[in-house]
Amino acid sequence: MRWAMAAMLAAGGIGGCVERTMSVQSSPPGALVYLNDQEVGRTPMQHDFLWYGTYDVTLRMDGYESLKTRATLFPPIYQWLGLDLFAEIVPIHFKDHQTLVYSLRPCAPAGEAQTLVRRGQVLGRQLQSSRHAATRP
């Protein structure tokens, strides 16, 4: 009985651990990544995380529409409540790697952007010639 208790204490002293990482990839690569409003790097990137659950994910890149979404990371079976203690005690190194993949859409083509700029200029000139513009200090 004593040797069993000693073995359990020794196993606890040399216990394993769980390494949790996530990869974020985008097409095209090079997008700036924010997790829960914290900048974490550019795609493709790898990031360590501590908890499972839902993350707010934002990707930004010049020339592309910003992408705001949510991603849920689900725990593997050895991280389920009750079994997670076993994963921390046994002298085995567990690795959980999860991958998030996103596609970014290009911004409006230059022709559409130029049309919007011209429309804004016309509206600006109309505002300048209105009687309301003359009342500003």
Buried (B, 14 or more C-beta within 10 A) or exposed (E): EEEEEEEEEEEEEEBBEBEBEBBBBBEEEEBBBBBEEEEBBBBBBEBEBEEBEEBEBBBBBEEBEBBEEEBEBEBBEBBEEEEBEEBBBBEEEBEBEBEBEBEBEEBEEEEEEEEEEEEEEEEEEEEEEEEEEEEEE
